[in-house]
Amino acid sequence: MNGHESFSPSLSSHAIAEKLRPVLAADAPFYSVRTYDQTLPFYLERTFTLVQFRDELDYGLRLEPQLAVEDLQELRSRWTGHAQAYALMRPEDYDALRRDGWPMQVLARDGRRVVVRKPE
């Protein structure tokens, strides 16, 4: 039991959610890029739009296609069009998008996740 607690920050996004909750705009979209962390939407009590990710959520996304973005090009168009937006991604995807010049500000990160927002 004690060992599990030492791993919990890397397995659960509870700590990240607590850091994000005070700064998130309730009506701004939240994207999950090439990944899906089931704990963060739960802790933030919001639905994420999945980008280039379907996996076990494919059936639901076929029923609600507005919750999916098929590629990064479509996401970039949406991202630049939003006044405010947030995204969750893996560190390697963050690094690649940053190199490609995406406007992003890091709000929180750990070894498995990076959460960014579109800068104001």
C-alpha positions, 0 to 999 in steps of 0.5 A: 500500500505504501508503494502505491502512494509513491507511484500515484502522481504518475498514474493519476492526474489528480494533482494536475487537476487541482492545479488546473481547476482555478485557471480553466475557463469553463466554456473553453474547449479542452483537447486531448492530443494523440492520447486519452488520460481517463483520470483528468476529464473525471477530476475536471468534470469536463468532456475532452475532444479527442485528436488523432485518437480513437482506440476503445472510444471509437464506438462513442466517437462514431455516435458523437463525431463532434468530439473527435478531431481527425488530424493535427492540421484540423486542430491547428485551425481550431486552436488558432480560431479559439479565444481560449483553448486547452490541450493535454498531450504527451511530452514528446507531442508537446516538444514536436508541436513547440518545434513546429511553432504552435502557440502554447503556454504550459500550465502543468506537466509531469512525466507522462502529461503536459497540459497547455493553453493557447496564450492570450 
